[in-house]
Amino acid sequence: MSVFSSRTSGYKAGVMLLFFSAIAFFVGYATPFWWYNSVSSSFSRNEGIWMWCESATRYGGSRTGCASYPVDFDLPWFHAVRALECFSLIGLFAACVYALATNCCRTIPGPVTRILEALSAGSGVLGFIGCMVYVGELKSKAYISWSFYLCTIGSVLCVVAAIIIAVCNKPLPTSAVGAGGQVITMATISEGQSYTTAGGQAQAQPYGNAQPYGNPQAYGNAQPYGNPQPYGNPPTYPSPQPDQTVKAGYP
């Protein structure tokens, strides 16, 4: 049984929110709908941070084409947005991998660290800054489309997930793996208290920690007994007197 099953509900919710926000961010990062404009009923153009697409309808037929931006695309702020979003995506990927490694691939909890919270919060802040730079430099803000909103929402949710995880990330009790992989939660035990397993079954009442006995008191050297006293001769008893003869004529 993994460590994740013994986590609190708040921690689990924070981790699930982290994965959801990472998926939303990635979809917005990869799709070319940060900006969309339908010039007319026969022509539309949409752009992302990596490619742009055009769709045209002429002479009864439609044509759609996409292309990546040229290498010499001279917009410094646009390159800054792409760099910030790249760093944010790398941080989110690292946060998800770390969350899986520390919660789903372990059966015994390790020490409490803030690496997951730092990765999640840092990635969210970088992604949000990139989105704000994009919307600040874009002239036609009325045409911002759903890919931009997905990236922005994903970035904000990453920070929220980091806060939830930080609040609920508390040290787990020392755990041991029982038969069949069952995690036995060992709470702080004092005399007269019980402990329970992950399944909620009460176990025997353990006694408190045994108090170590002090060093045994050394006894003095044994006093040797003297030589046994010889017994004297047994006392002599007087010889028994013969019975007196009864005289005849005794009345």
C-alpha positions as CSV (number, residue, x, y, z in Angstrom):
1,M,0.0,0.0,0.0
2,S,1.5,3.4,-1.0
3,V,2.1,6.4,1.2
4,F,-0.6,8.3,-0.7
5,S,-3.4,6.2,0.9
6,S,-2.4,7.4,4.4
7,R,-2.3,11.1,3.5
8,T,-4.9,13.5,4.6
9,S,-7.9,14.4,2.4
10,G,-6.6,18.0,2.0
11,Y,-3.2,16.7,0.8
12,K,-4.8,14.4,-1.7
13,A,-7.0,17.2,-3.0
14,G,-4.0,19.4,-3.5
15,V,-2.1,16.8,-5.4
16,M,-5.1,16.0,-7.7
17,L,-5.5,19.8,-8.3
18,L,-1.8,20.0,-9.3
19,F,-2.3,17.3,-11.9
20,F,-5.5,18.9,-13.2
21,S,-3.8,22.3,-13.5
22,A,-0.8,20.8,-15.2
23,I,-3.0,19.2,-17.9
24,A,-4.9,22.4,-18.4
25,F,-1.7,24.4,-18.7
26,F,-0.2,21.9,-21.2
27,V,-3.3,22.0,-23.5
28,G,-3.2,25.8,-23.5
29,Y,0.6,25.8,-24.1
30,A,0.4,23.5,-27.1
31,T,-2.7,24.7,-28.9
32,P,-2.6,27.7,-31.3
33,F,-5.6,29.6,-30.0
34,W,-4.1,32.3,-27.8
35,W,-5.5,34.8,-30.3
36,Y,-8.3,34.4,-32.7
37,N,-9.8,36.7,-35.3
38,S,-12.4,36.1,-37.9
39,V,-11.9,38.9,-40.4
40,S,-14.9,37.8,-42.4
41,S,-17.1,34.8,-43.0
42,S,-14.6,33.6,-45.5
43,F,-11.3,34.2,-43.6
44,S,-10.1,33.6,-40.1
45,R,-6.7,33.6,-38.3
46,N,-5.7,32.1,-35.0
47,E,-2.3,32.2,-33.3
48,G,-0.5,30.5,-30.5
49,I,3.0,31.0,-29.0
50,W,4.4,28.3,-31.4
51,M,2.4,28.5,-34.6
52,W,-0.3,30.3,-36.4
53,C,-3.1,29.1,-38.7
54,E,-5.3,30.6,-41.4
55,S,-8.6,29.3,-42.8
56,A,-10.1,30.7,-46.0
57,T,-13.1,29.9,-48.1
58,R,-12.8,30.8,-51.7
59,Y,-14.7,29.7,-54.8
60,G,-16.8,27.2,-52.9
61,G,-13.8,25.5,-51.2
62,S,-12.0,25.9,-47.9
63,R,-8.3,25.9,-47.2
64,T,-6.7,25.7,-43.8
65,G,-2.9,25.9,-43.2
66,C,-0.7,26.2,-40.2
67,A,3.0,27.2,-39.9
68,S,5.5,27.9,-37.2
69,Y,7.0,31.3,-36.6
70,P,10.2,32.0,-38.4
71,V,13.4,31.9,-36.5
72,D,14.1,35.6,-37.1
73,F,10.7,36.6,-35.7
74,D,11.6,40.0,-34.2
75,L,9.4,40.4,-31.1
76,P,11.5,40.3,-27.9
77,W,8.5,40.3,-25.6
78,F,7.1,37.3,-27.5
79,H,10.3,35.4,-27.0
80,A,10.1,36.2,-23.3
81,V,6.6,34.8,-23.1
82,R,7.7,31.6,-24.8
83,A,10.7,31.3,-22.5
84,L,8.6,31.8,-19.3
85,E,6.0,29.3,-20.5
86,C,8.7,26.7,-21.2
87,F,10.2,27.1,-17.8
88,S,6.8,26.8,-16.3
89,L,6.0,23.6,-18.2
90,I,9.4,22.0,-17.1
91,G,8.7,22.9,-13.5
92,L,5.2,21.4,-13.7
93,F,6.5,18.2,-15.2
94,A,9.1,17.9,-12.5
95,A,6.4,18.6,-9.8
96,C,4.2,15.8,-11.1
97,V,7.0,13.3,-11.3
98,Y,8.1,14.2,-7.8
99,A,4.6,13.8,-6.5
100,L,4.3,10.4,-8.0
101,A,7.7,9.3,-6.8
102,T,7.1,10.4,-3.2
103,N,3.5,9.3,-2.8
104,C,2.7,6.4,-5.2
105,C,6.1,4.7,-5.4
106,R,6.9,4.4,-1.6
107,T,5.4,2.4,1.2
108,I,7.2,4.1,4.1
109,P,6.9,7.9,4.5
110,G,10.1,9.9,4.3
111,P,10.9,13.2,6.0
112,V,8.7,16.2,5.2
113,T,10.2,18.4,2.5
114,R,8.8,21.5,0.6
115,I,10.2,20.5,-2.8
116,L,6.7,19.7,-4.3
117,E,5.2,23.0,-3.0
118,A,8.2,25.0,-4.3
119,L,8.1,23.4,-7.8
120,S,4.3,23.9,-8.1
121,A,4.2,27.5,-6.9
122,G,7.3,28.5,-8.9
123,S,5.9,27.0,-12.1
124,G,2.5,28.7,-11.6
125,V,4.1,32.1,-11.0
126,L,6.3,31.8,-14.1
127,G,3.4,30.8,-16.2
128,F,1.2,33.5,-14.9
129,I,3.9,36.2,-15.5
130,G,4.2,34.9,-19.1
131,C,0.5,35.2,-19.7
132,M,0.4,38.8,-18.2
133,V,3.3,39.8,-20.5
134,Y,1.4,38.5,-23.5
135,V,-1.8,40.2,-22.7
136,G,0.0,43.4,-21.8
137,E,1.9,43.6,-25.1
138,L,-1.0,42.4,-27.3
139,K,-2.7,45.3,-29.0
140,S,-6.0,43.6,-30.0
141,K,-6.9,42.2,-26.6
142,A,-10.5,41.6,-27.7
143,Y,-9.4,38.6,-29.7
144,I,-7.8,36.6,-26.9
145,S,-9.0,33.1,-27.1
146,W,-9.3,29.9,-25.0
147,S,-5.7,28.6,-25.1
148,F,-4.6,31.8,-23.3
149,Y,-7.3,31.3,-20.7
150,L,-6.3,27.7,-20.1
151,C,-2.7,28.6,-19.5
152,T,-3.7,31.4,-17.1
153,I,-6.2,29.3,-15.2
154,G,-3.7,26.4,-15.0
155,S,-1.0,28.7,-13.7
156,V,-3.3,30.1,-11.0
157,L,-4.4,26.6,-9.9
158,C,-0.8,25.5,-9.6
159,V,-0.2,28.2,-7.0
160,V,-3.5,27.2,-5.2
161,A,-2.5,23.6,-5.2
162,A,0.9,24.5,-3.7
163,I,-0.8,26.4,-0.9
164,I,-3.1,23.5,-0.1
165,I,-0.3,20.9,-0.2
166,A,1.9,23.1,2.1
167,V,-0.9,23.4,4.7
168,C,-1.7,19.7,4.7
169,N,1.8,18.3,4.3
170,K,2.5,17.2,7.8
171,P,4.7,14.5,9.1
172,L,3.1,11.1,8.9
173,P,3.4,8.7,11.9
174,T,6.1,6.2,11.8
175,S,4.7,3.4,9.7
176,A,5.6,-0.2,9.2
177,V,4.5,-2.6,6.5
178,G,2.5,-5.5,7.8
179,A,1.6,-8.8,6.1
180,G,0.3,-8.3,2.6
181,G,1.7,-4.7,2.4
182,Q,-0.7,-3.3,5.0
183,V,0.6,-0.1,6.5
184,I,0.4,-0.1,10.3
185,T,0.3,3.4,11.7
186,M,2.2,3.6,15.0
187,A,1.0,6.6,16.9
188,T,2.8,8.0,20.0
189,I,2.2,5.2,22.4
190,S,2.0,5.6,26.2
191,E,0.9,3.1,28.7
192,G,-2.7,2.2,28.3
193,Q,-3.1,3.6,24.8
194,S,-3.9,1.5,21.7
195,Y,-2.9,1.8,18.1
196,T,-4.8,1.1,14.9
197,T,-3.9,-0.2,11.5
198,A,-4.7,1.6,8.2
199,G,-7.9,-0.5,8.1
200,G,-9.1,0.8,11.4
201,Q,-8.8,-2.4,13.4
202,A,-7.7,-2.0,17.0
203,Q,-4.7,-3.9,18.1
204,A,-3.6,-5.1,21.5
205,Q,-2.9,-2.6,24.2
206,P,0.9,-2.2,24.3
207,Y,2.6,-1.4,27.5
208,G,4.6,1.7,27.8
209,N,8.3,1.7,27.1
210,A,10.1,-0.5,29.5
211,Q,12.2,1.4,32.0
212,P,15.7,0.2,32.0
213,Y,16.8,-1.2,35.3
214,G,19.8,0.3,36.9
215,N,23.1,-1.5,37.3
216,P,22.7,-4.3,39.9
217,Q,24.0,-3.4,43.3
218,A,27.2,-5.2,43.9
219,Y,27.1,-7.1,47.2
220,G,30.1,-7.2,49.5
221,N,32.4,-10.1,49.6
222,A,30.8,-13.0,51.4
223,Q,32.0,-13.6,54.9
224,P,33.4,-17.1,55.3
225,Y,32.0,-19.2,58.0
226,G,34.3,-20.5,60.7
227,N,35.1,-24.2,61.1
228,P,32.2,-26.1,62.4
229,Q,32.3,-26.6,66.2
230,P,32.6,-30.3,67.2
231,Y,29.8,-31.6,69.2
232,G,30.6,-32.8,72.8
233,N,30.0,-36.3,74.2
234,P,26.4,-37.0,74.7
235,P,25.2,-36.6,78.3
236,T,25.1,-39.7,80.4
237,Y,21.7,-40.6,81.8
238,P,21.4,-42.5,85.2
239,S,21.0,-46.2,85.0
240,P,17.4,-47.3,85.5
241,Q,16.6,-48.6,89.0
242,P,15.2,-52.2,89.2
243,D,11.6,-52.5,90.2
244,Q,11.0,-53.1,93.9
245,T,9.7,-56.5,94.8
246,V,6.2,-56.5,96.2
247,K,6.1,-58.1,99.6
248,A,3.7,-60.8,100.3
249,G,0.7,-60.0,102.3
250,Y,0.3,-56.6,100.7
251,P,-3.2,-55.7,101.4
